[in-house]
Amino acid sequence: MLSLVRIVFSVILTFQSYVPIAQSIQCFKCTIVAPPAFRNETKRLCSSFDYSDHYIVDCPYSTFCMKKTYVVNLHAKLINGTVRDCAQQMNVIQDYEDGRWQKKILIEEPYKEGCSEINDKGQRSSKTTYCYCKGDLCNTSSRTQGTIFIILLTVMFNYVIAKLFYNH
């Protein structure tokens, strides 16, 4: 009986770490060019990106973070770039409710976790890769590293909890 309780407890703790909480996700955000002065936005240039709090933004209309990397070939010179941001998931529609039209915001789920390279069949002179991930500040590096870290952290957490509850 005790082993069944341990198994159920471990499964619950493991799945708990993967269940999204109903709050906004935080992502790193940086752009290639500074926003226009009239938009009153904070300047977060990717050329100065340093993983600091200055680059962290709340994403109330996203459940994914995005990282776009590209390589442009300009006259035999390769230029690399990276952009980080909240994934674009907000869809604004008009909904007829209570006898009048109202703006309604939907959060779409069009992405899957992972990276994909854009194959535009030679239409551009650049190679572009989009990476989407779930989890706060996950758009720093490759998703595989983050996933392994989460799994190891979950296993260690389960081990500590099991030691606390079952070794007394």
N, C-alpha and C positions, 0 to 999 in steps of 0.2 A: 504494500500500500504506500509506504514511504517513497519508494522509487517512482511510482506513478505520479505522486505529488511533485517530486523533483523534476520529472520530465515535463509535466504541464507547466510548472513555474518557469522552467528554462525556455519553453516554446513561447510563452506569453512575453517574457522579457526580450527575447530575440525579435519577435514581430513588433513589439512596442517601439523599437528603435527605427523601424521602417515606416510606421504609420505617420502620414503628414498631419501636422497640427494646423488648425484653422487660424493661421495668422500669416502675415506677409513674409515672404522669403527675403533674405538679404543677399545681394550680389555685388561683385565688384563692377564698377562702371568706369570706363575710360574711352575717349574718342580720339580720332586722328587729328581733327582740327578743333579749335576752340569754338564754343557756341557764340553766336552774335551777341553783342553787348545788350541789345534791346530785349533779349529773352531772360535776362537776370538769372542765369544758371551758373552754377559753380564750374569753373574750368578744371577739367580732369583729363589731362592729356596722357595718352598711352606711352608716349616717349619718356614721361617722367614717372610711370607707374612703379610703386614701391610697396604694394600690399598694405599700405597704412589705412587708418580709419577714414582719411580724406576721400578714398575711392569707394567706400562702402555706401550703398544706397538701399533703401527699402523698395520692394517691388510689390505693391498692393494688388496689382493686376496680373501677376505672374506666379506660376508654380515652378518655373524653370529659370535657370540662369543660362546665358549664352556666351560663347567665346568664338569669335570669328578670326581666323588667321588666313593670311593671303601672301602670295609671292607674285610680284609684278615684274615682268621682264621689259625694261625700258632701254632700248639700244644697247643690248649686251650687258646691262647693269641690272642685277637683281635687287629689288627693294622688298623687304619683309615688313609686314604690319600685323598688328593684333588689335582687336576691338573687343571690349567686354561690356556686358549690359544685361538687363532683365530681358527675358525672351518676350517677344511681342505676342501676347495671347488675348488682349482685350478686344472684344467685338462690341461696338455700340449699335444697338438696334432700336427701333421704335415699336412699342408694344401698346396695343389698345386695351386699356384697363379702366374700369369704372367710368365708362363713357367718354374717355379722352385719351389722346396719344401721350405716352410718356417715354422718356429715354430710359433704356434698360441696358446695363452693362453685363455682358457675358464673358466669362473666362474660358476660352477654348483650350483644348488639350491636343494640339496638332503635332506635337513633337514626341520623340522617343529619346531616352537617354542614350548618349553616345555621339560619335562624330560621323560626318559624312562629307565627302568631297563633291563639290558641284561639278558636274560633267556637262559643260555647255557646248560640247562638240566643236571646239575651236573658235567660238564666237568672241572670246575675250583673250587678252594677253596675260591673264593672271590665273593662278591656281588658288581656289578659295575652299576652305574647310570650315564648316559650322559644327560646333560642339554644344550639345544641350545636356544639362545635368540638373538634378533635384537636390536641394540641400543648401543651407546657408553657405555663401562664399565658395561654392564648389567650382566656379569658373576661373580658378587659378592655374591649373595644369591639367594633365590628362585625367580622365575620369577613373581609369583603372587604379591609379594610386589612391584616390579618395575612397573608392569602394573597398579596397583591401584594408585601409585604415579603419573604416567603419566596422568591418567584419571583425578585425582584431580587437577593437575597442569593445564591441558587443560581447565577444567571447570572454575577455578579461572581466568585464562587468558581471557577467553571469557567474564566473568563477568566484569572484569576491562575494557576491550575494549568497551563493550556495555555501561558502565557507562560514559566513556570518550566521545563517539560519540553521544549517544542518550539522554543525560541529559543536553544538552546545549540549 
